[in-house]
Amino acid sequence: MIAYVADLRESLIAVAKRKSLASYEEVLAWLKLPNNDVGHRQLYRQLNVLAAKQLLLDEPQLCALVVGEKKIPGDGFFWVLNVDRNHSEAAKRSAHQAEIKRVYSHQWRLGYSGFRG
């Protein structure tokens, strides 16, 4: 089910405009998903759908704003940056920081119809 992707995108655009980051737990709460294994799996699916749509639209990856305790996304994020999950943490951090800069500098539009339905 990909019911939350448009809401997820709009929430993450607000985070980008504040030049901030969001934890997985915060995003679960925004989407009213349970903070358990089921909720996390649903969120990961939504993040992957959002990432794929943004690749098609040649947009920066808003998913870069969703981070864990180490202030970096989980390994599942890095496919979208063509960074292998087996790369060093330093390589992942470098790729992540470069994407964050792209996200923060992008001129985001809310309500883009390509993310509804």
N, C-alpha and C positions, 0 to 999 in steps of 0.2 A: 504494500500500500504506500503510495507516494503523496498522501493527502497534505503533508505539512510543508512541502518544498517552497511554495510561494511565501508562506508565513516565515519560514526559516530564512529565506533570502531577505525579506524586508527587515527582520530583526537584526540580521548580520550587517545590513547596510547601515542601520542606526549605530551599531558598534563601530563600524568603519569610520563613520563621520565623526565619532568621538575619539578616533585614533586609539581604540582600546582593544582588549581581548575579552573572550568569554570562556568560562569553564564549561565542560560537558554537562555538569550538574545544572548550571544556570540555563543552558539551552533546553535541557529536559524540562525544567520548570516552565520556561516560556511556552513550550509546545504542549504543556500539560501531559507529558509522558511520565510513566513511573520511573523512579530512580532505582532500577533493578536490571537484571540481565535482559529482560524482554524490552524495557524502555531503551536501554543502550543499543540493542540490536536494531530497533526501529530508527533511532537517531542516526546510527551509522549508515543505514540504507538511505535515509533522507540526505545525509551529507554526500553520499556517493552520487545520488541522482542530481543534486545541485551541482556538484563538481563536473559531471558529464555535460549538463546543460551549459555550464559556463565555458567549458572547452569548445563546444559547438559555436557559441556566440563570441569566442575569443575575448572573454572577460577575465580579469584577475580572479583568483580563487578565494571567495569569501570564506570558504571552509578553513583557510589558514588562520582565521580568527578564533577558532574553537580549539582550546588547548587543555592539556592535562596539567598535573602538578608541576612538571618541569617547564611549563610555559611553552610547550611545543606540542603540535598535534600527535596523535598516535600514528603508528606505522602505516595504518590503512590510508592515511592522507597522501603519502608521498608518491603513489602511483601517478597522480595527476601532474606532478612535477618531473616525472621520469627519473626519480631518485629511488634506487632499489632499497627495499627495507633492510638489507644487510649492510648498507653504507654506514660509515661511522656517525656517531651522534654529532660530531663537528660538521660533517657534510650536510646532514639533515638540518641542523640549525642555520647554516649558511643559506641553504635553499629556502628555508622557511622565512628568514629575515628578508631575503630578496622579494619573496612573494608578498610579505606584509607591506613592504614599501609600495609595491604595485597596487595593492588593495587600497591603501590609504590615499594614494594620489589619484585614483580613478574618480571620474565624475559619475556617481551612481544616480540612477533614475529609479524611483519607486513605482510600483504598480505595472511593471512591464508585463504585458499580456502573455508572453511566451512562457511565463512561469505559472500560469493558472491552467488548471485542467489537465 
